[in-house]
Amino acid sequence: MLLRRLPGDGLYRNLGNGTFEKTSEPAGVAEGGWAWGTELVDLDGDGRDDLVVVNGMSEAAPDGKSDEVKFWNEMAAEGIAFHDGYWGGIDFGRDGMASRTAKHLYRNLGGGRF
């Protein structure tokens, strides 16, 4: 059995009629990863909101092993529910999972492109 990793979060445009359209690929932000925080802010003063994506789930530790598997194993070992907001002894600090994750800044080029 082949397991395929999901591509991460997506960017969606509100169509105004109760539906949304996925625009990650055409907008140029499909490689944002698993975001834990995003912000739209005009960082360069050009009148267009730029996109900041931070604290995604790390793809792999320096040894090449998946941090995502380690994360869920540690959560299970401590008996912690993901939604409880308490992470126990899981390391998110300087050498932790989130610290190795690439942060992304996408400059808004206009026309729905970053």
Sequence and secondary structure as in RCSB ss.txt:
>XXXX:A:sequence
MLLRRLPGDGLYRNLGNGTFEKTSEPAGVAEGGWAWGTELVDLDGDGRDDLVVVNGMSEAAPDGKSDEVKFWNEM
AAEGIAFHDGYWGGIDFGRDGMASRTAKHLYRNLGGGRF
>XXXX:A:secstr
           EEE SSS EEE HHHHT TT  S SEEEEE SSSSSS EEEEE    S  TTS  HHHHHHHHH
HHHT  GGGS  TT   STTSTGGGS  EEE   BTTB 
